[in-house]
Structures are given as C-alpha cells and as structure tokens.
C-alpha cells in the first residue's frame, strides 16, 4: 500500500459515539422557526412548559396534544427526545401533536402520513426506531400503539400527564473543570449543503500531567448539530471554525465522540486519557446537518472534560477494529469477516468500551476474541440491529493477550444498482468498532510512516466475505 493511500485510509475515521454533555462550574477555554404550542398546562407551580419535577428527580409534563394519553406517554418516552417540537440531532419530523401525525411524510415519503411511517419504523428490524441503544417498543406499549394504528390514529381531547421526554444528553457524574469551545460561533450560511464539517482547535496548558476521566459534548444548537468528534493533535489548529474533511486528519488521534443516541463516557478507575505537562493540542470536529434548511442558525458547541492530577495507573487509548477493505456488490447482502492478531504489546490489555460505526447500509456488527488465535470465540460486543441514526458506546469488560485474534464482522445490505466501497461519504461504507482500552500502546510513526496507530487493527486485518 502506498503511503498516500494508507494516509487516506487513516483519515477515513468516524463518529465513534463515545460521549455526551456537561456538569458544574468549569473553566471555559476558547480556542482561540417559530415554536408551536402543545397547550401545556398544569398547577400554578409548574414552569412555563407545564413540567414539574418530583422528589425523585423525575420530570412530569402535562399537555393537551390531540393524541390519546396512553399513546402520548409512549411517544414522550421513546420518540420525543429527538422528534420534539423542534426536531434535533438530524431528525426532521416532530412527533408531538396529532396534527404532526396527520402530516404528509417528508420528501420521497410524502405519499404516506407520518403516523404510517412511525408504524413502519417500529416494525423495521433493519432500521428500527427507537434505534439502539434505546430499547424497541414492545410488550404492552406495542399493543397500545398497534391498537391506535388499527383505529386509524384517532385524536383525543384529553389533557395528559406523563413523564417528560428525556434530554438528548445527560450530565456527567464527575466534576467538569475544562470546557473546549471555538473562539467564535459558527453561522450556517444561506443555501448550505445538507452536511457540513467544521473544525477548530483549543490549546490547554497544564504544569504537570493530568488524566481526563470523563468526557461529554456540550450541544449548543440541537437543531443543526449531528455529531461531534474530539481529537488530540501534534500541533495547534485555528481557533475559529474552519471547513475540514468529514473524518478529520490522519495525523489526529481520536479520543472521543458523540452522535445521536450517544451517552457520556466516564472511564474506569484504572485509566484516564493523558493530558501531558505543557501544551495539549485539542481539535473538535462538528458535523452540522441542515435537514431543515436552517440558514443563519448559530452554534457554539464544544466538549466538557473532567480531569485530575491524581493520576490513575494507566493511560487509556482507542483502537479501531474492523476493515478498510469493503466491496458490496449491487443488490446484495454481504458480511465481511476480519481477523486481527494481537502482538506482544497487547499482553495484559483491558478493553472497557465499544463504539460501532457503519453507514446507511450497515445492518449488524459484532466483535469476538479467539484466545490464542484458535480458541472458542468469546463475545466482546454485538449489535444485531445497527442504526446510522443512533450511534452510541457500550461498556465491555474483556482482557486480551499476545496471540489472541480479534474477529469483527460487519453485515450490509446494498439494495442499489451500483457497487459500494470503503469511503468517508454517507453513500460509501465503513466497518469500524472503536474500542476503548488500557494501558495505551504508543503510536509508532517513524519518518511519518504509520507502523502502528489507532486504525492499524482495521487497516492490517485479514478479511474475507461470508
């Protein structure tokens, strides 16, 4: 493989959804449509949205939306985190009122009403909604929805009280002491493309080494932010937002990321991401989705870090298992199996987090460990129903040794008439399972040659088609 080709492969890395939002009194480091009413009501001590917080911290909201109360409660619980009054995280449809449900579907789906599309997605095993890591609607809740669909999605005059939709991102449990953000806001230009990728750098100076033990994005404008990636780099980058490649640079080291459905990452007590004495160069990349043609919208999203000078026993790192070799024939279902044999640098390595990533043709992903290379496969991680729309991180607890084989499978369905290969675009495909681990294995890039980096397990895996 030519160095330029390998560099391109290294640059094609993705939204590993490894994190979410912020907490208390941090020190901020600058890097350098009309709202519709849901007729909220309630007691006099309710806030303006009709929301009350109980003694146990549960938020309850009283609304009159035209939807029967049993159905309304299910939608609040399962759908409205993204499909609220103002859709967020790339969602383009509200699922709040009966009027919302009676509208024509968006774009090419305009021949159906929104409630019919909801029914279809609830039953779509390939692209279910709610998407992983959320649980699918099932049991009594599914029976309620099925009856409502069978009755033609009838309206109701009832005023309903139910648990409020959950926040898209939740606060960290650790104390945030650093916030990374750009030196000025990003403004969505007129007639912007559907997808825009903007980067900015932030330098952090510390007198002695610290460990980052918790990470979470601060999503400022949920209407246009789709995902955020966090990197460490060898040199400073501009503090003002600038256009960048969809998956950063081959020279940037991925640390964390967030995408719809993602959650926070608080590292195990044995490890932390290193922030060494002197200057650490951070780069954030933000993917903006302009599904609602939101010209003029501004955003100042960033990242929150919990750090400590009480160093943990190990530095943590991230590796990408999977493949950079993808060839999906037209009108096919394809499973790619990739084996990567661990060398002696992996003796005693502990893996604590998995974050799968494919694109829109991805159906499922799994990673197994074969002890000694030929032992019985030990499950490391499996996602039977992958969703590009909701990517998250999952806790794992696996120890590995020299000679073990990490086997990753990615399953795809290509319904189109053209072949699909590996690439950074949504119409291309990827097969990456981002694994958080410790102790971190140092990169080896003599004379710029990437002998070992975090993408090596994918670039050098032995792959076959099943």
C-alpha positions in Angstrom: 0.0 0.0 0.0 1.4 3.4 -0.9 1.9 5.8 1.9 -0.6 8.3 0.4 -3.2 5.5 0.2 -2.6 4.5 3.7 -2.9 8.1 4.8 -6.2 8.4 3.1 -7.4 5.2 4.8 -6.2 6.5 8.2 -8.1 9.8 7.6 -11.4 8.0 7.0 -12.5 7.5 10.6 -15.8 8.2 12.1 -18.3 9.3 14.6 -17.5 7.0 17.4 -20.2 7.8 19.8 -18.2 7.7 23.0 -19.6 10.7 24.9 -22.3 13.3 25.8 -22.8 16.6 27.9 -21.6 18.8 30.9 -21.7 19.4 34.6 -20.6 22.0 37.1 -18.6 25.3 37.2 -15.9 24.6 34.6 -13.2 26.9 33.4 -14.0 27.7 29.8 -11.2 27.6 27.3 -12.0 29.4 24.0 -10.0 28.1 21.1 -8.8 30.5 20.5 -38.7 28.9 13.3 -41.4 29.7 15.3 -42.2 27.4 18.1 -45.5 25.6 18.2 -47.5 25.2 21.4 -48.5 21.8 22.7 -51.0 23.6 25.0 -49.1 22.8 28.1 -50.9 23.2 31.4 -50.7 22.2 35.0 -50.6 23.5 38.5 -49.5 27.1 39.4 -46.1 26.0 40.5 -45.3 24.4 37.1 -42.8 26.0 34.9 -43.8 27.6 31.6 -43.7 24.3 29.8 -46.0 22.5 32.2 -43.2 20.5 33.6 -42.9 19.5 37.3 -40.0 17.7 39.0 -40.8 15.1 41.7 -38.9 14.4 44.8 -37.1 11.6 43.0 -36.0 13.9 40.2 -38.4 12.6 37.7 -39.9 15.3 35.4 -43.6 15.1 34.6 -45.3 17.2 32.0 -49.0 18.0 31.4 -50.0 18.6 27.8 -53.0 18.5 25.5 -51.7 17.4 22.1 -54.7 15.7 20.5 -53.2 12.3 21.0 -54.7 9.7 23.4 -52.9 9.7 26.7 -51.6 6.2 26.6 -50.1 6.8 23.1 -48.8 10.2 24.2 -46.9 8.7 27.1 -45.2 6.2 24.8 -44.2 8.8 22.3 -42.7 11.0 25.1 -40.8 8.1 26.5 -39.5 6.6 23.2 -39.5 9.3 20.4 -39.6 12.9 21.5 -36.0 13.2 22.8 -35.1 13.8 19.1 -38.6 14.2 17.5 -39.8 17.0 19.7 -41.4 20.4 18.9 -38.2 21.3 17.2 -36.6 18.1 15.9 -32.9 17.8 16.8 -29.8 15.6 16.0 -30.7 15.2 12.4 -34.4 14.3 12.9 -36.7 16.2 10.5 -40.1 15.3 11.8 -42.0 16.3 15.0 -43.9 13.5 16.8 -45.6 15.7 19.4 -49.2 16.5 18.4 -52.0 14.8 16.5 -51.5 17.3 13.7 -47.9 16.2 13.4 -49.0 12.7 12.9 -51.5 13.6 10.2 -49.0 15.5 8.1 -47.6 14.0 4.9 -44.2 12.3 5.3 -41.0 14.2 4.4 -39.5 14.1 0.9 -40.0 10.9 -1.0 -42.3 9.5 1.7 -44.9 12.2 1.1 -47.4 9.6 -0.1 -47.8 8.4 3.5 -48.8 10.1 6.6 -46.3 10.5 9.5 -48.2 8.0 11.7 -47.9 5.4 9.0 -44.2 5.9 8.8 -44.0 5.6 12.6 -45.8 2.3 12.4 -43.4 1.1 9.7 -40.2 2.1 11.6 -41.4 0.4 14.9 -41.6 -2.9 13.0 -38.5 -2.4 10.8 -35.9 -4.9 12.0 -33.2 -3.5 9.8 -33.7 0.2 10.8 -35.9 0.1 13.9 -37.0 3.2 15.8 -36.3 3.8 18.6 -32.8 2.9 17.4 -30.1 1.3 19.6 -29.0 1.7 22.3 -32.6 2.5 23.2 -34.9 -0.4 23.6 -37.5 -1.0 21.0 -41.2 -0.5 21.8 -42.6 -3.9 22.9 -45.0 -5.6 25.2 -48.0 -3.6 26.4 -46.6 -0.4 24.9 -46.5 -2.1 21.5 -50.1 -3.4 22.0 -51.2 0.2 22.7 -49.6 1.5 19.6 -50.9 -1.3 17.4 -54.5 -0.7 18.6 -54.1 3.1 17.8 -52.7 2.3 14.4 -55.6 -0.1 13.7 -58.1 2.5 14.7 -56.6 4.9 12.2 -54.6 7.0 14.6 -57.7 8.7 16.1 -57.5 12.0 18.0 -58.4 12.8 21.6 -59.4 15.8 23.6 -57.8 14.6 26.8 -55.3 16.5 28.9 -52.5 14.1 29.7 -49.8 13.9 32.4 -46.8 11.8 31.7 -43.0 11.6 32.2 -41.3 14.3 30.2 -39.1 13.3 27.3 -35.5 12.6 28.3 -32.8 15.0 27.5 -30.8 14.0 24.4 -27.6 14.2 26.5 -27.2 13.7 30.2 -24.8 15.3 32.7 -21.6 13.7 33.8 -21.3 12.4 37.3 -17.7 13.8 37.7 -16.7 17.4 38.2 -16.1 19.2 34.9 -13.1 21.5 35.1 -12.4 22.2 31.4 -14.7 23.3 28.6 -13.3 23.3 25.0 -15.1 25.6 22.5 -14.3 27.7 19.5 -13.2 31.4 19.8 -16.3 32.4 17.8 -19.7 30.9 16.8 -20.3 29.0 13.6 -23.1 30.5 11.5 -25.0 28.3 9.0 -24.7 30.1 5.6 -27.6 30.5 3.2 -28.3 27.5 1.0 -25.8 25.4 3.0 -25.3 21.8 1.9 -27.1 19.1 3.8 -23.9 18.1 5.6 -21.1 20.4 6.7 -18.0 19.6 8.7 -16.3 22.3 10.7 -13.2 22.0 12.9 -11.5 24.2 15.5 -8.5 23.9 17.8 -8.1 24.6 21.5 -4.8 24.5 23.4 -4.7 23.5 27.1 -1.6 24.2 29.2 -1.0 22.3 32.5 2.1 22.4 34.7 2.1 18.6 35.2 0.4 15.6 33.7 -3.3 15.1 34.3 -5.7 12.3 33.3 -9.0 13.0 31.6 -11.5 10.8 33.4 -14.9 11.9 32.0 -15.9 13.4 28.6 -19.1 14.8 27.2 -20.2 17.2 24.5 -22.0 20.5 25.1 -24.5 20.5 22.3 -25.4 24.2 21.9 -27.8 24.2 18.9 -29.5 20.8 18.8 -31.4 21.8 15.6 -28.2 21.6 13.4 -25.6 19.6 15.4 -25.5 15.9 14.3 -22.3 14.7 15.8 -19.0 15.8 17.5 -15.6 14.2 17.4 -12.7 15.1 19.8 -9.0 14.6 18.8 -5.6 15.3 20.2 -3.0 16.6 17.7 0.7 17.2 17.4 0.3 20.9 16.5 -2.1 23.8 17.1 -5.0 24.3 14.7 -7.0 27.5 14.1 -9.3 28.5 17.0 -12.1 29.8 14.6 -14.3 27.2 12.9 -12.9 26.1 9.5 -14.1 23.6 6.9 -12.4 20.2 7.3 -12.6 16.6 6.0 -15.5 14.6 7.2 -13.4 12.5 9.5 -10.5 14.7 10.4 -6.9 14.1 9.5 -4.7 11.0 9.5 -2.4 12.9 11.9 -5.1 13.5 14.5 -5.6 11.0 17.3 -9.3 10.2 18.1 -10.1 10.4 21.8 -13.9 10.6 21.9 -17.1 11.5 20.1 -20.9 11.8 20.3 -23.7 11.1 17.9 -27.5 10.8 18.2 -28.3 8.2 20.9 -24.8 8.6 22.4 -24.1 8.8 26.1 -21.4 10.0 28.4 -18.1 8.3 29.0 -16.6 8.1 32.4 -13.5 6.0 32.4 -12.9 3.1 34.8 -10.8 4.0 37.9 -7.8 2.2 36.4 -7.3 4.6 33.5 -7.6 8.1 32.0 -6.8 9.7 28.7 -3.4 11.6 29.2 -3.1 15.3 29.1 0.7 15.7 29.5 2.6 18.5 31.1 2.9 21.6 28.8 0.5 22.2 26.0 -2.1 19.7 24.8 -3.5 20.5 21.3 -7.2 19.5 21.1 -9.3 19.6 17.9 -13.0 19.4 17.8 -14.9 18.5 14.6 -18.6 19.2 14.4 -20.9 17.7 11.8 -23.8 20.1 11.0 -26.9 18.7 9.4 -29.1 21.2 7.6 -32.2 19.0 7.1 -34.5 21.9 8.0 -32.7 24.4 5.7 -31.9 26.5 8.8 -30.0 29.4 7.2 -28.5 31.8 9.8 -28.6 29.3 12.7 -25.6 29.7 15.0 -23.8 27.2 17.2 -21.0 27.2 19.8 -20.9 23.6 20.7 -17.9 22.2 22.5 -16.7 19.5 24.8 -16.5 19.2 28.6 -13.7 17.3 30.4 -13.3 16.1 33.9 -9.6 15.9 34.7 -7.5 15.0 37.7 -3.8 15.3 38.8 -4.3 12.2 40.9 -3.0 10.0 38.2 -4.6 6.7 37.5 -2.4 3.6 37.0 -2.8 3.6 33.2 -3.2 5.8 30.2 -6.2 4.9 28.1 -6.4 4.8 24.3 -8.8 4.0 21.4 -8.3 1.4 18.6 -10.5 0.7 15.6 -11.1 -2.9 14.8 -12.8 -3.9 11.5 -11.8 -3.3 7.9 -10.8 -0.6 5.4 -11.5 -3.2 2.6 -15.1 -3.1 1.6 -16.7 -4.3 -1.7 -20.5 -4.5 -1.7 -22.0 -5.8 -5.0 -25.2 -4.3 -6.2 -28.5 -5.8 -4.8 -26.7 -7.9 -2.3 -26.4 -8.8 1.4 -22.8 -9.1 2.4 -21.0 -10.0 5.6 -17.3 -9.1 6.0 -15.2 -11.1 8.5 -11.9 -9.5 9.6 -9.3 -11.0 11.9 -6.5 -9.1 13.6 -3.8 -11.0 15.6 -2.6 -9.2 18.7 1.2 -8.9 19.2 3.1 -8.8 22.4 2.2 -5.1 23.0 -1.3 -6.3 23.9 -0.3 -8.5 26.8 -2.5 -7.6 29.8 -4.6 -5.0 27.8 -8.1 -4.4 29.2 -10.9 -3.3 26.9 -13.7 -1.3 28.5 -15.8 0.4 25.8 -17.1 -0.4 22.3 -18.5 2.1 19.8 -19.6 0.6 16.5 -19.7 2.6 13.2 -21.0 1.8 9.8 -23.0 3.9 7.3 -26.6 3.6 6.0 -26.2 0.1 4.5 -25.0 -1.3 7.8 -27.2 -4.0 9.3 -25.2 -5.5 12.2 -21.8 -5.7 13.8 -20.0 -8.0 16.2 -16.5 -8.5 17.6 -15.2 -11.7 19.2 -11.9 -12.7 20.9 -10.3 -16.0 19.9 -7.9 -16.8 22.7 -4.5 -17.9 21.4 -5.9 -17.5 17.8 -7.9 -20.7 17.8 -9.9 -20.8 21.0 -13.7 -20.8 21.2 -15.0 -17.3 20.2 -15.7 -15.2 23.2 -18.3 -12.4 22.6 -16.8 -9.0 23.1 -19.6 -6.9 21.6 -22.6 -7.4 19.3 -25.2 -5.0 17.8 -27.8 -7.1 16.0 -29.7 -4.0 14.6 -27.2 -1.3 13.7 -28.7 2.2 13.1 -26.8 5.0 11.4 -29.2 7.4 13.0 -28.3 6.5 16.6 -24.8 5.5 17.4 -23.5 5.0 20.9 -20.9 3.5 23.2 -21.3 0.3 25.1 -19.5 -0.9 28.2 -17.4 -4.1 27.8 -15.0 -6.0 30.1 -12.5 -8.1 28.2 -8.8 -8.9 28.8 -6.6 -9.9 26.0 -3.1 -11.4 25.4 -0.5 -11.8 22.7 -1.6 -14.3 20.0 -5.4 -13.6 20.6 -7.4 -12.9 17.4 -9.9 -10.1 17.4 -12.6 -11.1 14.9 -15.0 -8.4 13.7 -18.0 -8.9 11.4 -19.9 -6.2 9.6 -23.1 -7.1 7.7 -24.6 -4.9 5.0 -27.5 -4.7 2.6 -26.9 -2.9 -0.7 -30.3 -2.5 -2.4 -28.9 -0.3 -5.2 -27.6 -0.9 -8.7 -24.0 0.3 -8.0 -21.1 -1.3 -6.1 -20.3 0.3 -2.8 -16.7 0.6 -1.4 -14.9 2.0 1.6 -15.1 5.7 2.0 -15.9 8.7 4.1 -19.2 9.7 2.4 -22.6 8.6 3.6 -23.0 6.8 0.3 -19.8 4.8 0.9 -19.4 2.3 3.8 -17.2 1.7 6.8 -16.6 -1.1 9.3 -15.1 0.2 12.5 -15.6 -0.9 16.1 -13.9 1.7 18.2 -12.6 0.0 21.3 -11.5 1.9 24.4 -8.7 0.2 26.2 -5.7 0.5 28.7 -2.8 0.6 29.0 -2.4 2.7 25.8 0.0 1.4 23.2 2.2 4.3 21.9 1.9 5.2 18.2 4.8 4.2 16.0 5.2 6.6 13.1 8.9 6.8 12.2 9.6 9.3 9.4 5.8 9.7 9.2 5.3 6.1 8.3 2.3 4.8 10.3 3.6 1.5 11.6 1.1 1.4 14.4 -1.7 3.9 15.1 -5.2 3.5 16.4 -6.6 2.5 12.9 -3.9 -0.2 12.4 -6.2 -3.1 13.5 -8.6 -2.3 10.7 -6.0 -1.4 8.0 -4.0 -4.5 8.6 -6.7 -7.0 9.3 -7.1 -10.2 7.2 -10.6 -10.0 5.8 -12.9 -12.3 3.8 -16.5 -12.3 2.6 -19.0 -14.7 4.2 
